[in-house]
Amino acid sequence: MVAKITPALITLTAVIAPIIQSKTVTIIGAHQTGSFGDIIVNHLPWTDHGKISWWMHHRDEISEKYKIPHRDENGIYHVMIWSFGDGYKEEDDKDRLCFEDMTATQRCIEKNALLLISSSRNRGLVIESRGASYRIEADGSVTRLRNL
């Protein structure tokens, strides 16, 4: 069955999308292991453009407050943005991401990656979201990379 796009659906989308997108992103936690950083958030924008824009506007603040990203000796770093979802959970036999730097029994989250930010000398700054990759140029322009 194919959904029919109607003027009412377009109007509804135009009204609801900005409301959904306007929620403030909350950083719940941040964890760093070497050059790998994990940031846990609520309400990250849904669109790739919104996610990239959020990172570009908040990366200096995140760096100052959480010391993420941290480059290794070769200048490489990786930052994963995770959804907080239903909150921290106890470690069990489910495939959860657990943070060793936390002492609480509830120190794990469901693995729901929203954004991967990585930087290296060869590739530069690359952001990946929902299977698409984007290079952030020195002037701030965004180029979508061809997926292989």
C-alpha positions in Angstrom: 0.0 0.0 0.0 1.4 3.4 -0.9 0.5 6.4 1.2 -0.9 9.3 -0.6 0.6 12.7 0.1 -2.3 15.2 0.6 -2.3 18.9 1.3 -3.5 18.1 4.8 -0.5 15.8 5.5 1.9 18.4 4.2 0.3 21.1 6.4 0.3 18.8 9.4 4.0 18.0 8.8 4.9 21.7 8.4 3.2 22.5 11.8 4.5 19.5 13.8 8.1 19.2 12.5 9.3 22.6 13.9 7.7 21.8 17.3 9.5 18.4 17.5 12.7 19.9 16.3 12.6 22.8 18.8 13.1 20.7 21.9 16.2 21.6 23.7 19.0 19.0 23.6 20.0 18.0 27.1 23.4 16.4 27.7 22.9 13.7 30.3 26.5 12.5 30.6 29.9 12.4 28.9 32.5 9.8 29.1 36.1 9.7 27.7 38.4 6.8 27.1 41.6 7.8 25.3 40.6 9.4 22.0 37.0 7.9 22.2 34.3 10.1 23.7 30.7 9.2 24.4 28.0 11.8 24.9 24.6 10.9 26.1 21.7 13.2 25.1 18.0 13.6 25.1 16.1 15.4 22.2 18.8 15.5 19.5 17.3 16.9 16.3 15.9 14.3 13.9 17.4 15.5 10.7 21.0 15.1 9.7 21.2 18.8 9.1 19.8 19.5 12.6 22.2 17.1 14.2 25.3 18.5 12.4 24.2 22.0 13.2 23.7 21.2 16.9 27.3 19.7 17.0 28.9 22.6 15.2 27.2 25.1 17.5 28.0 23.2 20.7 31.3 21.5 20.1 33.4 24.3 21.8 31.1 24.3 24.9 31.3 20.5 25.0 35.1 20.6 24.7 35.4 23.1 27.4 33.0 21.4 29.9 33.7 17.7 29.2 37.2 17.8 27.6 35.7 15.9 24.6 37.0 15.4 22.0 40.5 14.4 23.0 42.9 13.8 20.2 45.4 11.0 20.3 49.1 11.3 19.5 48.2 11.2 15.7 45.5 13.9 16.0 42.6 11.4 15.7 39.4 11.4 17.8 36.0 9.8 17.7 32.9 11.1 19.5 29.7 9.0 19.6 26.4 10.7 20.5 24.0 8.3 22.1 20.3 8.5 22.9 19.6 8.4 26.7 16.3 6.6 25.8 14.8 5.1 28.9 17.8 6.1 31.1 20.6 4.2 32.8 20.1 0.5 33.4 21.9 -2.2 35.3 24.4 -4.3 33.4 22.8 -7.7 32.4 23.0 -10.2 29.6 21.5 -7.6 27.1 23.9 -5.9 24.7 24.1 -2.5 26.4 26.8 0.1 26.5 28.2 0.3 30.0 30.5 3.1 31.4 33.3 1.8 33.5 34.0 5.3 35.0 30.6 5.2 36.8 30.3 3.5 40.2 26.5 3.3 40.2 24.8 0.0 39.6 22.7 1.6 36.8 25.6 2.6 34.5 24.5 1.2 31.1 22.3 2.5 28.3 20.7 0.8 25.3 22.9 1.1 22.2 21.1 3.7 20.1 23.8 5.7 18.4 22.6 9.0 16.9 25.8 10.6 15.5 29.5 9.7 15.0 32.0 12.5 14.8 35.5 11.6 13.8 38.6 13.6 12.8 41.9 12.4 11.3 44.6 14.0 9.1 43.5 12.0 6.0 39.7 12.4 6.2 39.4 15.6 8.1 36.2 16.1 10.2 33.6 13.6 9.2 30.1 13.2 10.7 28.0 10.1 10.2 24.3 9.9 10.8 21.8 7.2 9.8 24.2 5.7 7.2 25.1 9.0 5.6 28.6 10.6 5.9 29.4 14.3 5.7 32.7 16.1 5.6 32.9 19.4 7.4 35.2 21.7 5.5 37.5 24.3 7.1 35.1 27.0 6.1 32.2 25.2 7.8 30.6 24.1 4.6 29.1 20.5 4.6 29.7 18.1 1.8 27.8 14.8 1.7 30.2 11.9 0.9 29.3 9.2 -1.5 28.6 6.0 0.4 30.3 2.9 -0.9 
